[in-house]
Amino acid sequence: MRISHKLNATLRFVGLMLALFTAPVGARFTLAQAPAEGQKPKPKMPFRIEPDSRVEQRSYHFEETGEELKYVLFESSKVSREKKNPLIVALHGLGGDGNFLVRDRLVDLAEEDGYIVVGPLGYNVGGWYGSPIVQFPKSKGSSELTPIEPPNLAELSEKDVMNVLAIMRKEFNIDEKRTYLMGHSMGGAGTLFLGSKHTSDWAAIAGIAPAAFLMLENRKEYLSKINDAGIPVMIVQGEKDTAVPLKYTLQWIETMRELGLD
């Protein structure tokens, strides 16, 4: 991991992520998606989970389509408008919403360390946050893939994340040197994509079992942009994960090592 001048601003985030990743898995991280070459039909979505009572359920007007888009927010009791506060943008996995990630242990740690945590929807539950969209067969054994709807879904999904980030900066006194991006599975792919595209917005990024299958071929390009910006990167993957096989994540790790990002 390359930290350089951002050491003091990112070590606590790294510690928080490590504590979160090594906590019992439970319901938080069970939602994932099959790799691109899999033959499984598209999961039935959206998935539902009971929100953590400490997390605020919000929405805002999405001007691009005229819709009201949901997002979730946790604000530690230690947050103050009189000082700059750290922010984590958390990207959920396929089929769910921000409640699948912004809950339980993450909220516990955010409260303890004085973080704001926000979970954008990503326009819908399968938007992929601007990263290449993984399509699924229409039915078991079918070679026909489900269409991407709307056609500009990736663009809308990315825009939603950046809109929510702007809302946080307007509402709270956010520390630009402690603004972090993390994501699980589909959200992990989004983290690598948005982390490489909007490098000036993040102090560090972290992916949990990133389902970045369609980014693999160009992984060096994505990681080089992150590396050139001096952004610390963390990727965590369980070796028994069958939804996001370890072999794909190891390719990202290998390239990170080549670039000096380990």
N, C-alpha and C positions, 0 to 999 in steps of 0.2 A: 504494500500500500504506500502510495506517495502522499506525504502530508505537507512537507515544507513549511511555508509561512502560515498555513492555516492550522497548525498543530493545536494551539490552545482553543481555537474556535470549534474544533471538530472532535476532540478526544471524548468529550462527554456524550456526544451523539453516537460515536462508535461504541462506547460502553453501554449505552442504552440499547442499541441494536443487538449487541452480543447477549445482553441479559434477556431480551425478547426472544431471540432466535434459539436460545438454549432452554427456554421455558417449556413446560409440557405443551404438546401440539394442540390437543383439544379441537374445538369447533372452529377456531380462528383460521387455520391453515389447511383445511381439508378440501377446499374448493380449488380445482385446477382444471387444466384442459389437456387434451391429447395432442401429441406432436403432429406436425403437418402431414406426415405420411400414414398416420393411423387410419383405420377403417371404421372407427366408431361413429355413429350418428351424432349430430349436434345435441348436446344436453338440453333438456327442457328448462327454459328460463322464463322469468327471473327466479332466482332462489331467494328464500326469505329466512331471516334470522331475527330473533328478538333483540332489539337494540339495547345496548348498555344504558341504564337509566341516567348515567352521568353525561351522556353524549347528546348534544343538541341536534335536532333534526331541522334542517333549514332548506330554503330554496331561493333562487334568484331568477330574474327575467333574462333569458338567453336571446339577445336581440337578433342573432343570426337566423333564428327560425321562429321567433315569437313564442317559444315555449317557456314554461317554468321548470327549471332543472334543480334537482335535489342535491344537497351535499350535507355532510355531517361535520360537527365541530366539537372539539373538547378544548376547554380553556382552563388551565391549572389555576387554582386559587392563588398561586404565587405570581401570576401575571399582573403587571401594573402598567398603566398608561404613562407613568412617569419615567419608565426605563425601557430600554430595548429588550425585546423578548424573543427567544428562539421559536422557530416554526418548523414543523414537519408536515410535508404534503404526502399523504399516504394513498397509494393507488391499489384498489381492490382487484381480485381475480375475476375471471370470466363468470358471468351469470349472477353475481351478487351486487352489492353496493358498498358504500363506505362503512356500513355497520359490521361487515365481516372482518374488517381489519382494525378499525378504531373502536376497541373494546378491551375489556379484561386487563391483561397484563400490560399492554401498551398504554392504556389509560392510567393504570397504577403508576407506571414509571414516569409518564408525562406529568402527572400531578406532583410526584416527588421532586422532580427536577425542574419544574416551572416551565413546561413546554405548552405551546399551542399546537394542536394536531387537527388537521383538516383532511377530510376524505371526499374528493370530488366524485361525481358519478362517472364522468368521462363520456358525457352525452347520453349513453345508454349502457346497459350491463355488459355489452360486448363491443365496445368502441375501440379498444386497443390503444387509446391515447396517442394516436398519430403513428404508431409503429405499424408495420405491415400486418394486415388482418388475416388471421388463420381462418379459413373456411372449412366447413365440415360437409360430409356427404349428406344429401337430402334424406337418405334412408340407408339402412344397413345393406352393405354390398353395392350401393349405387356409386357410379363414377361421376354423377352430376353433383356439383357443389351448391350449397345454398348461396343465393346472391347477396351481395353487400348492399344493404339498405339503411339509409339512403346512400347513393354512390359516393358522396363526399363524407362518409362516416368518419374516416380517420382524421380528416381535417377538423370536423366538428368536435370530435373527442379531444383532440389536442387543445382546441380553442377553449373548451370548457375548463380544462385544468388551469390554463393560464388566466382565464377569467377569475376563477376562484382564488388563485394566488393574488391577483390584483385586489380582490375584495378584502382579503386578509391584510394586505398592506395599507389599504385605506382605513380599515376599521381599527386595527391594532398598531401599536408601536413595534414593528417587526425589525429584528436585527438582520440586516442583509448579509452579515458575516456568519450568521447561524440559521440560515434557511436551508433545510434539507429535503431531499426527495427519496422516498422509499416505495417499494411496491412488491406485491406477491403475484407470482405466476404471470397472468396477462399483465398485471401491474408491474411485474419485474421487467417485462419487455418494454413497457411504457417508460419505466425508469431509465433504462439504458438509452432509449430513443430521445426522450426529453432531456436527459442529462447531457447528451452529446450535442443536441441542437440549441439548447438555451443555457449554455455554460455559465453565463454571467449571473444566473439566478440561484445557483446552488453552491453551498459550502462543501457538501459531500453528498454522495448517493449510495443507496443500498438496495440490492435486489434479493428477494427470497424466491428461490427456485424459478428464475426468470424463464418464461415460455417464449423466448426470443428465437424460435425456430427459423423464421423467415428472415432474420437478421444475421444468421450465422455466416453466410458467405461474405458479408461486408463487415464482420465484427471488428477487424483491425481498423477500419475507417472510423467506426463509431468510437472505439476505445482511444484511438489516437487523438481525437478531438477532446475527449475528456482528459486525457493525459496532458495535452498541450496547455489546457486551462488550469492544470494543477489541482484537479478535483479528486479527493480521495474516493475510492470505490470499494464497496464491500459486496460480495456475492456469497450467499449461503445456500447449500443444497443438501438434502438428505439422500444418502446413498441407496435407500430402499424405495425412493419415490418412483412410482410407475406412471404417474400422470405427466411429469416432466422428467424424463430419464436423465440420470446423472451424466451420461456420455455427452449430452449436448452442453451442459453447463461446464464440463471439464474443458471443452474447446474454448470457451470464454476465458476460463482461468489460465489456460496455456498461453493465450494471446496476451492476457494481462501481464503475465510473467515476462513475456518477450519485450513488452513495452516498459517494464519496470514499475508496474502498478501493483505488484504484490507486496 
